[in-house]
Amino acid sequence: WREARGEGWVGRCRCAMAASVVDIEDIAAGGAGDQARDAGVWVRPGPRPRGRGRVEQPPTRSNESLNASQTLARESFDSVPGIGSVWIKTFGCSHNASDSEYMAGQLQAYGYSLVDERGDADLWLVNTCTVKNPSEQAMVNIMAKGRELGKPMVVAGCVPQGDRKSKSLEGVSLLGVSQIDRVVEAVEETLRGNEVKLLAKKSLPRLDLPKVRKNRHVEIIPLSTGCLGSCTYCKTKHARGELGSYDPDEIVARARAAAEDSEIREIWLSSEDTGAYGRDLGMRLPELLRRIIEVLPKSGKTRLRVGMSNPPFMLDSLEEIAECLNHPLVFSYLHIPVQSASNSVLLAMNREYTVEEFRECCDTLLELVPGLELATDIICGFPGETDEDHDQTMELVRDYAFKHCHISQFYPRPGTPAARMRRVPTKVVKQRTREVSALVDSFVDAYAPLEGTTQLVSIVERAADGRRLVGHTPTYAQILIDGPGELIGTMALVRVTKATRWSAFGEVLNSPLSADILGDRALRRGRQVETAKPVGPSWGGWLDTGRLHPLDLLPWLGLGVGVLGVALTSLRIAHYRHSAGGDRA
């Protein structure tokens, strides 16, 4: 399709001056008219400025309200594709962040400029999340502001895909989760005044599309879309659907390209359930992890972070996953959501595991991966949750003292089975949420073992305070560092000077490293830096574990030679004085 005109939907293609032309890709099996709408794509003609060869639309309120500059801009968009500026706002998970990066890359490659200030943009692209009410409400607030400012908008992501009939989406263009490779078309038509809806489910977008990273030192690679679960509270399933895994060759090729990029320090693997990757292809996650590790640079300049994994698809691979998490080039960090420690609540959630199986995952991995940092999720006040159920969750959190625990009160999402269940009183839900939060906050010694240690960190961004830098240890613990911005994008050895509940503080010892972290030696199993033990006095121990390259010891060797020279000179002087004194006697 190219454009839609005022005659509505028609079943045949026409020239540029005709009423409507619809893309064959979207209606190949659906015909036209209402069938095309059911297929998930249609273009509603918006108010159009008068122009040569154009079909003039009847004046509407929005058309009359356009000022001269807006009208001139629209005429420019009609005549020259790829001009204009776009502001992108992203809500939700790292998978959504990756989708936004791909959309930004395509828009920039086509000629659009990406702006940081929304007031400077010709169009707003809002990538949405449907997990919780607050994130969707934030989308609604932004859209209200956009309408107030008269900004054309394209809304992408899980909200339009899962709830396309929502009143909040009226009057804006919609882009489905599998249609992100058509963002240029959506933006182009929206800037021309049309309302575009591209919501048909189709094959996964390619992983080799142009990309503009939000953080140029972090590569996010989606492994799949959708999941194998059917949680009663989840709206994301409505949007992302069943599990669809990318071909492992495509993922490895993307990881290799990232590893060869001199600026990339971290690669994040992301999906709705990383642990389920490949089950639809007849393979399992560890097989993919081993292939990705093989293409990572042996220098250790780029490390891998494994994304959120649910217990059901980890139980048969725990030892293999532990082996991968033990690798020097993989962060010893894993996010395993439990949601509740009550089996009755887990059954109502349809989580497909028991709390005993969750504990098995945690206990096995903690035993096999020294220093492993586990994160989890808790939903407080799920329908039917009793005081006893809540106490069991508190006990679980207390047992594992999770450093990172994402706590949320239950939000009924429209269209989900849980939304029809009898709810726990709001006052009780809020009280339970406060209790879990207070318990997690009480783990004040969470990072105390880091104090006095030396950590190899990847410095990837500036902290929220705008002054310090953020570095990640081999267990993905956050170290806040005082230092110049030039350190962002480097690997450095950092001495941890202070630990607080949520992070630690450190000072750079050598910045950046002058040589490969692992040198040319073969990669070993085990961690690069002991996270809970002070660095010993033996530099040989560092060399044995591959933590420093021999060239890094040259300054120390020079200092040692200097000290030895001074000592020998002192001995010679003392000997001379002693001999001279004996001769006089």
RODO-2510 file (C-alpha; in nm, 4 decimals, decimal comma):
residues 585
     n   res          X          Y          Z
     1     w     0,0000     0,0000     0,0000
     2     r     0,1026     0,3608    -0,0388
     3     e    -0,1855     0,5882     0,0553
     4     a    -0,5509     0,5805     0,1547
     5     r    -0,7996     0,8338     0,0251
     6     g    -1,1511     0,9446     0,1152
     7     e    -1,3482     0,6709    -0,0665
     8     g    -1,2764     0,4143     0,2091
     9     w    -1,1727     0,0545     0,1493
    10     v    -1,1718    -0,0876    -0,1994
    11     g    -1,0762    -0,4264    -0,3311
    12     r    -0,8517    -0,3260    -0,6159
    13     c    -0,5282    -0,1273    -0,6592
    14     r    -0,5404     0,2161    -0,8198
    15     c    -0,2966     0,4853    -0,9115
    16     a    -0,1621     0,7491    -0,6740
    17     m    -0,4616     0,9807    -0,7256
    18     a    -0,7152     0,7099    -0,6490
    19     a    -0,8951     0,6446    -0,3221
    20     s    -0,6979     0,3590    -0,1653
    21     v    -0,4092     0,1241    -0,2254
    22     v    -0,3579    -0,1616     0,0213
    23     d    -0,0409    -0,3666     0,0698
    24     i    -0,0655    -0,7133    -0,0854
    25     e     0,1467    -0,8532     0,2013
    26     d    -0,1290    -0,7836     0,4513
    27     i    -0,4334    -0,8938     0,2539
    28     a    -0,2858    -1,1738     0,0437
    29     a    -0,5285    -1,4228     0,1889
    30     g    -0,7944    -1,1866     0,3146
    31     g    -0,9314    -0,9968     0,0200
    32     a    -1,0326    -0,6395     0,0930
    33     g    -1,2794    -0,4380     0,2900
    34     d    -1,3565    -0,5761     0,6339
    35     q    -1,1394    -0,8779     0,5604
    36     a    -0,8397    -0,6512     0,5305
    37     r    -0,9244    -0,4953     0,8635
    38     d    -0,9496    -0,8399     1,0207
    39     a    -0,6076    -0,9223     0,8796
    40     g    -0,4745    -0,6462     1,0972
    41     v    -0,3859    -0,3682     0,8558
    42     w    -0,5781    -0,0713     0,7307
    43     v    -0,5230     0,2945     0,6615
    44     r    -0,7782     0,5548     0,7551
    45     p    -0,7389     0,8764     0,5595
    46     g    -0,6812     1,1737     0,7825
    47     p    -0,7372     1,5411     0,7070
    48     r    -0,5179     1,6447     0,4163
    49     p    -0,3835     1,9847     0,3221
    50     r    -0,4616     2,1008    -0,0311
    51     g    -0,1889     1,9984    -0,2745
    52     r    -0,1274     1,9327    -0,6398
    53     g    -0,2723     1,6036    -0,7524
    54     r    -0,4323     1,5397    -0,4140
    55     v    -0,7907     1,4572    -0,3295
    56     e    -0,9033     1,7285    -0,0885
    57     q    -1,0801     1,6056     0,2256
    58     p    -1,3769     1,7810     0,3793
    59     p    -1,2608     2,0158     0,6547
    60     t    -1,2631     1,8697     1,0039
    61     r    -1,1934     2,0188     1,3434
    62     s    -0,8358     1,8866     1,3460
    63     n    -0,7766     2,0167     0,9934
    64     e    -0,9076     2,3601     1,0782
    65     s    -0,6866     2,3745     1,3880
    66     l    -0,3658     2,3198     1,1971
    67     n    -0,1607     2,6346     1,1848
    68     a     0,0314     2,7463     0,8790
    69     s     0,3583     2,5883     0,9883
    70     q     0,1938     2,2506     1,0474
    71     t     0,0275     2,2621     0,7055
    72     l     0,3568     2,3502     0,5387
    73     a     0,5265     2,0663     0,7225
    74     r     0,2659     1,8170     0,6036
    75     e     0,3126     1,9288     0,2445
    76     s     0,6850     1,8720     0,2860
    77     f     0,6234     1,5201     0,4222
    78     d     0,4033     1,4477     0,1210
    79     s     0,6666     1,5504    -0,1294
    80     v     0,9927     1,4348     0,0333
    81     p     0,9901     1,0979     0,2151
    82     g     1,2271     1,0489     0,5065
    83     i     1,2362     1,4039     0,6326
    84     g     1,1223     1,5071     0,9765
    85     s     1,2171     1,4254     1,3337
    86     v     1,0940     1,1492     1,5642
    87     w     1,0907     1,1223     1,9434
    88     i     1,0808     0,7658     2,0784
    89     k     0,9485     0,6758     2,4225
    90     t     0,9832     0,3176     2,5464
    91     f     0,8041     0,1439     2,8314
    92     g     0,8617    -0,2052     2,9669
    93     c     1,1188    -0,4802     2,9426
    94     s     1,4511    -0,5106     2,7643
    95     h     1,2736    -0,6867     2,4759
    96     n     1,0703    -0,3698     2,4230
    97     a     1,3912    -0,1672     2,4471
    98     s     1,5425    -0,3827     2,1725
    99     d     1,2344    -0,3319     1,9523
   100     s     1,2689     0,0445     1,9958
   101     e     1,6360     0,0278     1,8991
   102     y     1,5480    -0,1588     1,5798
   103     m     1,2737     0,0912     1,4936
   104     a     1,5116     0,3816     1,5611
   105     g     1,7734     0,2230     1,3363
   106     q     1,5342     0,1869     1,0447
   107     l     1,4040     0,5405     1,0800
   108     q     1,7532     0,6869     1,0958
   109     a     1,8684     0,4793     0,7986
   110     y     1,5738     0,6139     0,5974
   111     g     1,6650     0,9724     0,6756
   112     y     1,4584     1,0654     0,9804
   113     s     1,6361     1,2413     1,2653
   114     l     1,5948     1,1115     1,6207
   115     v     1,5532     1,3766     1,8891
   116     d     1,5807     1,3619     2,2678
   117     e     1,3340     1,6430     2,3371
   118     r     0,9739     1,5550     2,2585
   119     g     0,8819     1,9151     2,1918
   120     d     1,1300     1,9241     1,9016
   121     a     0,9816     1,6209     1,7240
   122     d     0,7480     1,6159     1,4252
   123     l     0,6125     1,2774     1,5371
   124     w     0,6051     1,0717     1,8563
   125     l     0,6674     0,6956     1,8517
   126     v     0,5502     0,5373     2,1780
   127     n     0,6490     0,1737     2,2408
   128     t     0,4149     0,0419     2,5071
   129     c     0,4014    -0,2203     2,7826
   130     t     0,0885    -0,3972     2,9021
   131     v     0,2248    -0,5827     3,2052
   132     k     0,0829    -0,3495     3,4713
   133     n    -0,1743    -0,0722     3,4972
   134     p     0,0796     0,2023     3,5843
   135     s     0,2832     0,1505     3,2673
   136     e    -0,0297     0,1629     3,0516
   137     q    -0,1541     0,4705     3,2368
   138     a     0,1810     0,6384     3,1716
   139     m     0,1251     0,5705     2,8011
   140     v    -0,2213     0,7282     2,8226
   141     n    -0,0767     1,0387     2,9891
   142     i     0,1902     1,0798     2,7214
   143     m    -0,0654     1,0386     2,4451
   144     a    -0,2869     1,3024     2,6072
   145     k     0,0083     1,5401     2,6054
   146     g     0,0779     1,4579     2,2421
   147     r    -0,2801     1,5335     2,1440
   148     e    -0,2628     1,8594     2,3367
   149     l     0,0471     1,9600     2,1391
   150     g    -0,0979     1,8403     1,8081
   151     k     0,1732     1,5763     1,7573
   152     p     0,1131     1,2918     1,5108
   153     m     0,1652     0,9651     1,6996
   154     v     0,2485     0,6025     1,6234
   155     v     0,1801     0,3671     1,9151
   156     a     0,3696     0,0381     1,9016
   157     g     0,4221    -0,2596     2,1280
   158     c     0,2057    -0,4794     2,3459
   159     v    -0,0842    -0,2427     2,4204
   160     p    -0,2101    -0,1993     2,0618
   161     q    -0,1309    -0,5621     1,9797
   162     g    -0,3200    -0,6982     2,2805
   163     d    -0,5988    -0,4420     2,3093
   164     r    -0,6466    -0,2774     1,9711
   165     k    -1,0009    -0,1644     2,0530
   166     s    -0,8962     0,0406     2,3543
   167     k    -1,0491     0,3899     2,3487
   168     s    -0,7126     0,5369     2,4425
   169     l    -0,5793     0,4287     2,1020
   170     e    -0,8400     0,6116     1,8941
   171     g    -0,7058     0,8560     1,6385
   172     v    -0,3444     0,7342     1,6352
   173     s    -0,1508     0,4925     1,4170
   174     l    -0,0851     0,1449     1,5579
   175     l     0,2104    -0,0876     1,4989
   176     g     0,2067    -0,4494     1,6165
   177     v     0,4939    -0,6336     1,7850
   178     s     0,5792    -0,8358     1,4735
   179     q     0,5475    -0,5340     1,2424
   180     i     0,8420    -0,3285     1,3714
   181     d     1,0218    -0,3810     1,0401
   182     r     0,7493    -0,1632     0,8828
   183     v     0,7925     0,1336     1,1146
   184     v     0,9102     0,3564     0,8281
   185     e     0,5827     0,3000     0,6423
   186     a     0,3813     0,3724     0,9566
   187     v     0,5695     0,6943     1,0296
   188     e     0,5606     0,8075     0,6669
   189     e     0,1846     0,7669     0,6363
   190     t     0,1145     0,9174     0,9774
   191     l     0,3141     1,2285     0,8910
   192     r     0,1034     1,2562     0,5755
   193     g    -0,2067     1,2729     0,7908
   194     n    -0,3222     0,9125     0,7663
   195     e    -0,4137     0,6788     1,0516
   196     v    -0,2324     0,3493     0,9991
   197     k    -0,2963     0,0144     1,1664
   198     l    -0,0396    -0,2620     1,1106
   199     l    -0,1336    -0,5353     1,3563
   200     a    -0,1256    -0,8587     1,1567
   201     k     0,0783    -1,1397     1,3147
   202     k     0,3568    -1,2486     1,0834
   203     s     0,7057    -1,3958     1,0892
   204     l     0,9614    -1,2533     1,3308
   205     p     1,1453    -0,9374     1,2217
   206     r     1,5030    -1,0000     1,1087
   207     l     1,7836    -0,9577     1,3605
   208     d     2,0112    -0,7891     1,1054
   209     l     1,7931    -0,4799     1,0699
   210     p     1,9580    -0,1398     1,1290
   211     k     1,9761    -0,0514     1,4961
   212     v     2,0429     0,2547     1,7114
   213     r     2,1323     0,1473     2,0650
   214     k     1,9969     0,3421     2,3594
   215     n     2,3250     0,2585     2,5306
   216     r     2,5964     0,2172     2,2706
   217     h     2,7929    -0,0135     2,5035
   218     v     2,5076    -0,2630     2,5521
   219     e     2,3722    -0,4922     2,2806
   220     i     2,0268    -0,6416     2,3463
   221     i     1,9509    -0,9548     2,1454
   222     p     1,5933    -1,0911     2,1480
   223     l     1,5944    -1,4702     2,1468
   224     s     1,2243    -1,5208     2,0859
   225     t     0,8809    -1,3724     2,1231
   226     g     0,5911    -1,5083     2,3228
   227     c     0,6050    -1,7937     2,5713
   228     l     0,4802    -2,1438     2,6487
   229     g     0,2923    -2,0407     2,9624
   230     s    -0,0613    -1,9189     3,0165
   231     c    -0,0500    -1,7241     3,3426
   232     t    -0,3951    -1,6098     3,4482
   233     y    -0,2836    -1,2536     3,5257
   234     c    -0,0695    -1,1890     3,2168
   235     k    -0,1779    -0,9569     2,9365
   236     t     0,1542    -0,9834     2,7504
   237     k     0,0533    -1,3287     2,6257
   238     h    -0,2352    -1,1642     2,4381
   239     a     0,0169    -0,9453     2,2552
   240     r     0,3214    -1,1657     2,2069
   241     g     0,1395    -1,4976     2,1668
   242     e     0,2939    -1,8442     2,1656
   243     l     0,6679    -1,9046     2,1757
   244     g     0,8476    -1,8242     1,8529
   245     s     1,2252    -1,8707     1,8747
   246     y     1,4768    -1,7142     1,6407
   247     d     1,7021    -1,9455     1,4439
   248     p     2,0193    -2,0007     1,6502
   249     d     2,2383    -1,9122     1,3517
   250     e     2,0766    -1,5650     1,3343
   251     i     2,1286    -1,5088     1,7068
   252     v     2,4917    -1,6209     1,6975
   253     a     2,5553    -1,4001     1,3936
   254     r     2,4130    -1,0996     1,5815
   255     a     2,6238    -1,1853     1,8881
   256     r     2,9361    -1,2171     1,6715
   257     a     2,8711    -0,8769     1,5150
   258     a     2,8279    -0,7242     1,8609
   259     a     3,1436    -0,8937     1,9873
   260     e     3,3406    -0,7469     1,6977
   261     d     3,2115    -0,3974     1,7790
   262     s     3,4855    -0,2194     1,9720
   263     e     3,2304    -0,0280     2,1839
   264     i     3,0189    -0,3192     2,3116
   265     r     3,0897    -0,4288     2,6708
   266     e     2,7740    -0,6217     2,7536
   267     i     2,5396    -0,8436     2,5537
   268     w     2,1952    -0,8996     2,7050
   269     l     1,9836    -1,1948     2,5952
   270     s     1,6165    -1,1063     2,6212
   271     s     1,2735    -1,2591     2,5728
   272     e     0,9510    -1,3155     2,7625
   273     d     1,1061    -1,6390     2,8959
   274     t     1,4708    -1,6923     2,8091
   275     g     1,4706    -2,0372     2,9686
   276     a     1,2102    -2,1609     2,7194
   277     y     1,4213    -2,0644     2,4188
   278     g     1,4370    -2,3278     2,1464
   279     r     1,1697    -2,5615     2,2806
   280     d     0,9716    -2,4979     1,9621
   281     l     1,2850    -2,5764     1,7573
   282     g     1,3735    -2,8995     1,9366
   283     m     1,6664    -2,7517     2,1315
   284     r     1,7393    -2,5999     2,4732
   285     l     1,8919    -2,2786     2,6016
   286     p     2,2361    -2,4174     2,7057
   287     e     2,3052    -2,5241     2,3474
   288     l     2,2622    -2,1648     2,2337
   289     l     2,4620    -2,0217     2,5252
   290     r     2,7634    -2,2383     2,4432
   291     r     2,7570    -2,1230     2,0808
   292     i     2,7363    -1,7559     2,1818
   293     i     3,0224    -1,7919     2,4311
   294     e     3,2403    -1,9294     2,1522
   295     v     3,2145    -1,6035     1,9532
   296     l     3,2809    -1,3677     2,2445
   297     p     3,6217    -1,1992     2,2378
   298     k     3,8835    -1,3910     2,4325
   299     s     4,0106    -1,0596     2,5662
   300     g     3,7065    -1,0519     2,7935
   301     k     3,6050    -0,7050     2,6765
   302     t     3,2453    -0,8203     2,6200
   303     r     3,0435    -1,0217     2,8695
   304     l     2,7088    -1,1975     2,8403
   305     r     2,3997    -1,1520     3,0593
   306     v     2,1320    -1,4224     3,0493
   307     g     1,7749    -1,2914     3,0685
   308     m     1,4776    -1,3808     3,2847
   309     s     1,4009    -1,7523     3,2978
   310     n     1,0987    -1,9239     3,4517
   311     p     1,1510    -2,2414     3,6580
   312     p     0,9565    -2,4948     3,4427
   313     f     1,2059    -2,4798     3,1559
   314     m     1,5186    -2,4766     3,3705
   315     l     1,4652    -2,7892     3,5791
   316     d     1,5986    -3,0253     3,3127
   317     s     1,9037    -2,8066     3,2368
   318     l     2,0261    -2,6762     3,5727
   319     e     2,3755    -2,8258     3,5578
   320     e     2,4300    -2,7072     3,2007
   321     i     2,3023    -2,3593     3,2821
   322     a     2,5320    -2,3504     3,5862
   323     e     2,8265    -2,4430     3,3646
   324     c     2,7510    -2,1470     3,1388
   325     l     2,7022    -1,9073     3,4318
   326     n     3,0413    -2,0189     3,5647
   327     h     3,2156    -1,9107     3,2468
   328     p     3,4473    -1,6074     3,2821
   329     l     3,2672    -1,4281     2,9988
   330     v     2,9161    -1,4721     3,1446
   331     f     2,7751    -1,2689     3,4321
   332     s     2,6961    -1,4886     3,7352
   333     y     2,3511    -1,3378     3,7527
   334     l     2,0082    -1,4809     3,6840
   335     h     1,6516    -1,3532     3,7208
   336     i     1,4103    -1,6332     3,8208
   337     p     1,0605    -1,5025     3,9043
   338     v     0,8696    -1,6877     4,1765
   339     q     0,5667    -1,4509     4,2114
   340     s     0,4448    -1,6344     4,5249
   341     a     0,5745    -1,8976     4,7680
   342     s     0,2293    -2,0501     4,8125
   343     n     0,1493    -2,3507     4,5967
   344     s    -0,2219    -2,2701     4,6077
   345     v    -0,1559    -1,9198     4,4759
   346     l     0,0855    -2,0524     4,2114
   347     l    -0,1894    -2,2912     4,1001
   348     a    -0,4382    -2,0045     4,0731
   349     m    -0,1788    -1,8126     3,8721
   350     n    -0,1269    -2,1203     3,6496
   351     r     0,2499    -2,0812     3,6901
   352     e     0,3130    -2,4520     3,6149
   353     y     0,5643    -2,5114     3,8965
   354     t     0,5642    -2,5512     4,2730
   355     v     0,7577    -2,3537     4,5308
   356     e     0,9625    -2,6691     4,5925
   357     e     1,0701    -2,6691     4,2275
   358     f     1,1613    -2,3013     4,2511
   359     r     1,3763    -2,3775     4,5553
   360     e     1,5391    -2,6621     4,3649
   361     c     1,6398    -2,4202     4,0895
   362     c     1,7834    -2,1705     4,3368
   363     d     1,9596    -2,4235     4,5596
   364     t     2,1193    -2,6108     4,2694
   365     l     2,2459    -2,2985     4,0959
   366     l     2,3729    -2,1389     4,4191
   367     e     2,5640    -2,4563     4,4958
   368     l     2,7160    -2,4922     4,1486
   369     v     2,7865    -2,1233     4,0763
   370     p     2,9920    -1,9577     4,3534
   371     g     2,8861    -1,5986     4,4144
   372     l     2,5746    -1,6273     4,1951
   373     e     2,3382    -1,3324     4,2318
   374     l     1,9717    -1,4241     4,2014
   375     a     1,6847    -1,1846     4,1346
   376     t     1,3147    -1,2615     4,1566
   377     d     0,9630    -1,1144     4,1243
   378     i     0,6837    -1,1065     4,3830
   379     i     0,3143    -1,0276     4,3242
   380     c     0,1415    -0,9240     4,6460
   381     g    -0,2315    -0,9689     4,7006
   382     f    -0,3164    -1,2046     4,4157
   383     p    -0,6875    -1,3009     4,4287
   384     g    -0,7428    -1,5641     4,6938
   385     e    -0,4106    -1,5041     4,8717
   386     t    -0,4499    -1,5647     5,2467
   387     d    -0,2401    -1,4413     5,5372
   388     e    -0,0760    -1,7838     5,5484
   389     d     0,0099    -1,7616     5,1774
   390     h     0,1644    -1,4203     5,2363
   391     d     0,3673    -1,5515     5,5317
   392     q     0,5081    -1,8286     5,3110
   393     t     0,6231    -1,5686     5,0593
   394     m     0,7876    -1,3661     5,3364
   395     e     0,9667    -1,6794     5,4552
   396     l     1,1003    -1,7544     5,1074
   397     v     1,2310    -1,4003     5,0590
   398     r     1,3936    -1,4164     5,4029
   399     d     1,5576    -1,7533     5,3257
   400     y     1,7283    -1,6339     5,0070
   401     a     1,7741    -1,2650     5,0963
   402     f     1,7384    -1,1671     4,7300
   403     k     1,9530    -0,8640     4,6515
   404     h     1,7124    -0,7696     4,3722
   405     c     1,3429    -0,8381     4,4254
   406     h     1,0889    -0,6740     4,1954
   407     i     0,7768    -0,6263     4,4083
   408     s     0,4365    -0,5405     4,2662
   409     q     0,0863    -0,5410     4,4008
   410     f    -0,1668    -0,7310     4,1937
   411     y    -0,3211    -0,5339     3,9076
   412     p    -0,6218    -0,6885     3,7277
   413     r    -0,5520    -0,6672     3,3566
   414     p    -0,8627    -0,6496     3,1362
   415     g    -0,9342    -0,9690     2,9476
   416     t    -0,7324    -1,1959     3,1765
   417     p    -0,8845    -1,4762     3,3896
   418     a    -0,7425    -1,3220     3,7078
   419     a    -0,9380    -1,0022     3,6444
   420     r    -1,2592    -1,2020     3,7023
   421     m    -1,1389    -1,3549     4,0306
   422     r    -1,2494    -1,2276     4,3697
   423     r    -0,9945    -0,9723     4,4796
   424     v    -0,8167    -0,9242     4,8100
   425     p    -0,9153    -0,5897     4,9699
   426     t    -0,6970    -0,3073     4,8414
   427     k    -0,5937    -0,2058     5,1924
   428     v    -0,4646    -0,5575     5,2607
   429     v    -0,2813    -0,5731     4,9260
   430     k    -0,1000    -0,2473     4,9981
   431     q    -0,0071    -0,3585     5,3487
   432     r     0,1408    -0,6863     5,2204
   433     t     0,3320    -0,4979     4,9530
   434     r     0,4814    -0,2704     5,2178
   435     e     0,5799    -0,5694     5,4321
   436     v     0,7661    -0,7455     5,1506
   437     s     0,9341    -0,4194     5,0503
   438     a     1,0459    -0,3534     5,4074
   439     l     1,1883    -0,7046     5,4327
   440     v     1,3900    -0,6637     5,1137
   441     d     1,5112    -0,3221     5,2266
   442     s     1,6319    -0,4774     5,5532
   443     f     1,9042    -0,6783     5,3780
   444     v     2,1494    -0,3961     5,4465
   445     d     2,4551    -0,6207     5,4246
   446     a     2,3693    -0,7460     5,0761
   447     y     2,6878    -0,6060     4,9227
   448     a     2,9054    -0,5908     5,2343
   449     p     3,1248    -0,8840     5,1149
   450     l     3,2408    -0,6632     4,8260
   451     e     3,4119    -0,4113     5,0535
   452     g     3,7879    -0,4262     5,0215
   453     t     3,7828    -0,6459     4,7119
   454     t     3,9117    -0,5635     4,3673
   455     q     3,6581    -0,6193     4,0908
   456     l     3,6855    -0,6310     3,7148
   457     v     3,3989    -0,4097     3,5994
   458     s     3,2447    -0,3055     3,2700
   459     i     3,1745     0,0671     3,2869
   460     v     2,8719     0,1252     3,0653
   461     e     2,6881     0,4443     3,1639
   462     r     2,6606     0,7457     3,3883
   463     a     2,4683     0,7067     3,7137
   464     a     2,1343     0,8730     3,7791
   465     d     2,3043     1,1407     3,9896
   466     g     2,4815     1,2633     3,6760
   467     r     2,8228     1,2512     3,8474
   468     r     2,9309     0,8952     3,9071
   469     l     2,9795     0,6150     3,6567
   470     v     2,8152     0,2723     3,6684
   471     g     3,0231    -0,0432     3,6473
   472     h     2,9115    -0,4054     3,6708
   473     t     3,1066    -0,6777     3,8493
   474     p     3,1202    -1,0408     3,7316
   475     t     2,8002    -1,1002     3,9341
   476     y     2,6386    -0,7914     3,7790
   477     a     2,6532    -0,6001     4,1068
   478     q     2,6459    -0,2246     4,0519
   479     i     2,9569    -0,0279     4,1450
   480     l     2,9354     0,3527     4,1488
   481     i     3,2677     0,5048     4,0456
   482     d     3,4063     0,8556     4,0625
   483     g     3,5883     0,9232     3,7383
   484     p     3,5866     1,1056     3,4067
   485     g     3,3252     1,0297     3,1432
   486     e     3,6006     0,8953     2,9167
   487     l     3,5929     0,5772     3,1262
   488     i     3,2456     0,4888     2,9980
   489     g     3,2850     0,1996     2,7579
   490     t     3,5990     0,0577     2,9204
   491     m     3,6881    -0,2401     3,1367
   492     a     3,8696    -0,1489     3,4566
   493     l     3,9888    -0,2900     3,7860
   494     v     3,8075    -0,1188     4,0718
   495     r     3,8775    -0,1331     4,4437
   496     v     3,5457    -0,1389     4,6327
   497     t     3,5667     0,1139     4,9161
   498     k     3,2105     0,1121     5,0517
   499     a     2,8953    -0,0988     5,0243
   500     t     2,5349     0,0077     5,0812
   501     r     2,2039    -0,1766     5,0496
   502     w     2,1559    -0,1245     4,6768
   503     s     2,5040    -0,0663     4,5379
   504     a     2,8706    -0,0283     4,6208
   505     f     3,1264     0,2475     4,5650
   506     g     3,4746     0,2064     4,4249
   507     e     3,7855     0,3708     4,2847
   508     v     3,9574     0,2799     3,9600
   509     l     4,2991     0,1168     3,9925
   510     n     4,3907     0,1075     3,6263
   511     s     4,1705     0,2725     3,3714
   512     p     4,1440     0,1412     3,1158
   513     l     4,3290    -0,1925     3,1215
   514     s     4,6400    -0,1740     2,9065
   515     a     4,6143    -0,5280     2,7720
   516     d     4,3746    -0,8162     2,7239
   517     i     4,2050    -0,9246     3,0429
   518     l     4,2568    -1,2910     2,9698
   519     g     4,5547    -1,2596     2,7354
   520     d     4,6017    -1,5396     2,4843
   521     r     4,5474    -1,8212     2,7312
   522     a     4,2570    -2,0600     2,6893
   523     l     3,9378    -1,9695     2,8702
   524     r     3,8823    -2,1445     3,1988
   525     r     3,5754    -2,2318     3,3973
   526     g     3,5304    -2,0218     3,7090
   527     r     3,5067    -1,6558     3,7829
   528     q     3,7557    -1,3911     3,6788
   529     v     3,7499    -1,2143     4,0156
   530     e     3,6648    -1,3589     4,3540
   531     t     3,3692    -1,1493     4,4609
   532     a     3,3855    -1,2088     4,8354
   533     k     3,7591    -1,2385     4,9061
   534     p     4,0172    -0,9592     4,9294
   535     v     4,2913    -0,9684     4,6703
   536     g     4,5855    -1,1570     4,8178
   537     p     4,9442    -1,0365     4,8137
   538     s     5,0473    -1,2898     4,5527
   539     w     5,0446    -1,1397     4,2038
   540     g     5,1208    -1,4891     4,0773
   541     g     4,7741    -1,5922     4,1917
   542     w     4,6250    -1,3261     3,9647
   543     l     4,8234    -1,4526     3,6705
   544     d     4,7247    -1,8131     3,7369
   545     t     4,3565    -1,7279     3,7170
   546     g     4,3972    -1,5108     3,4079
   547     r     4,2890    -1,1919     3,5824
   548     l     4,5828    -0,9823     3,4639
   549     h     4,8003    -0,9850     3,1591
   550     p     5,1782    -1,0080     3,2316
   551     l     5,2278    -0,6686     3,0649
   552     d     5,0216    -0,5120     3,3417
   553     l     5,2988    -0,6092     3,5869
   554     l     5,5748    -0,4172     3,4056
   555     p     5,5330    -0,1006     3,6184
   556     w     5,5530    -0,3105     3,9344
   557     l     5,8536    -0,4974     3,7992
   558     g     6,0259    -0,1679     3,7276
   559     l     5,9522    -0,0473     4,0788
   560     g     6,0922    -0,3696     4,2238
   561     v     6,4122    -0,3383     4,0225
   562     g     6,4484     0,0213     4,1414
   563     v     6,4052    -0,0736     4,5067
   564     l     6,6540    -0,3598     4,4677
   565     g     6,9072    -0,1197     4,3101
   566     v     6,8750     0,1226     4,5982
   567     a     6,9231    -0,1604     4,8463
   568     l     7,2357    -0,2884     4,6730
   569     t     7,3838     0,0617     4,6559
   570     s     7,3236     0,1085     5,0286
   571     l     7,4987    -0,2198     5,1044
   572     r     7,7971    -0,1225     4,8911
   573     i     7,8272     0,2146     5,0727
   574     a     7,8053     0,0461     5,4106
   575     h     8,0684    -0,2066     5,3092
   576     y     8,3019     0,0699     5,1843
   577     r     8,2679     0,2669     5,5077
   578     h     8,3365    -0,0432     5,7129
   579     s     8,6483    -0,1246     5,5057
   580     a     8,7746     0,2352     5,5279
   581     g     8,7337     0,2358     5,9048
   582     g     8,9322    -0,0892     5,9346
   583     d     9,2245     0,0515     5,7317
   584     r     9,2485     0,3623     5,9559
   585     a     9,2565     0,1406     6,2639
***
